[in-house]
Structures are given as structure tokens and as C-alpha cells.
């Protein structure tokens, strides 16, 4: 992740978490990386309206995305070069 955000400084990474206290208490490496590179990595708490979602997603540059509807399954929908579709997911 560090190499990715430093190589693409014009595109900061945004990490959304449901409960930030757990990774902070356990010393998750991503939290430390976010503290060292605050202008490249933003860690934010998920909004209350998203608490019922059981999926995960990754949006890259606003055009590519990976959507996992259930985080405990290894199935995902990946779309490349789908402008407009990625932010709507």
C-alpha cells in the first residue's frame, strides 16, 4: 500500500472502517501507515446508513471497481473502465 500511494500521490487512498477502535487497539499496520502518510491515506469511519451492508468494495480512479457482496465469500464482480458505474455502487 505504501508503494502504491507514494507512486500515485495525485490519487490518495481512502480507507473506510466500521469500528475504528478495534484496528487502533490491535495496532493494525494500516493505521500506522496512515499516521505516517496522512496526506496520502485517509482513514474514516463508515456512515450509519452503511452499517447494514455486508459487502466490501474497492474503487480505483473512479472508473474501475471490485465489489464483494458478502465479505466472507471469495466471489467478486470486477469492472474495468466503467465510468459512472463505480461511484454508484
N, C-alpha and C positions, 0 to 999 in steps of 0.2 A: 504494500500500500504506500509506503514511504516513497519508493521509487516512482510509482505511478503519479502521485500528487506533485512531486518535485519536477517530474518531466513535463507535466501538463499544468503549469502554475496558473494558466488562464481559466482552468476549469477546476474549482475547488471541490473536494469530496464532501458530501453531506450524509451523515450517519444518523438515522432515526432509531431511538430505542424506546421500549415501553416503560421500563423501570430503570432509570439510570443509577440508582443506588447499588444495585447488585454488581454491575461491572466495576464500579468505583471501589466497592469493598473488597472484591476479589483481585483487584489490581490488573484488570484486563489490559493487554498491551496496546489496544487501540485507544484507550483513554489516555495512556501516557504519550502516545504518538500525537494525539490531538492537542495535548498540552504543550508539546514541543513545537508543533507546527500549527498554531491557531489560525493563521491566515490561509492555510491550505485545507484544513479539516475542521468542519463544524459538526459538533455532536449535539443533537437536540432531542427533546422528549416528544413522543408521538402525541397528537391531539386526542382528546377524549372521544371524538367521533370515530376514531380509527381503532379503538381498543377491542372491538369485537372481531376485527379481521384476523384470520389465522394464516394469512399468507405472507410472502416476502417478495420484494421486487427490487430490481436494480435498473436505473435509467442512466444511459450513457449519452452525453451530449444532446439530450432531448430528442434523439431520433431512434436510438436502439434501446431495447429493453428486454429484461428477463423477468418473467412473472411465475412465481411458485404459489399456487392457490392454497396448498397445505404445506407448512414448513416441515412436517415430519415425513413427507414423501419426497422421493428423488425424481419428481416429474416437473418439468417447467415448459413454459411457452416462451420462445425466443423470437423476436422480430428484429430484423436489421433494416435500417433505412426506412423507418415508418414514421416520418414527421407528423406530428399531431396526434398520433396514437399513443405514444409513450407517456406524455403528461396526463392523458385522460385515464390511464389505468390506475 
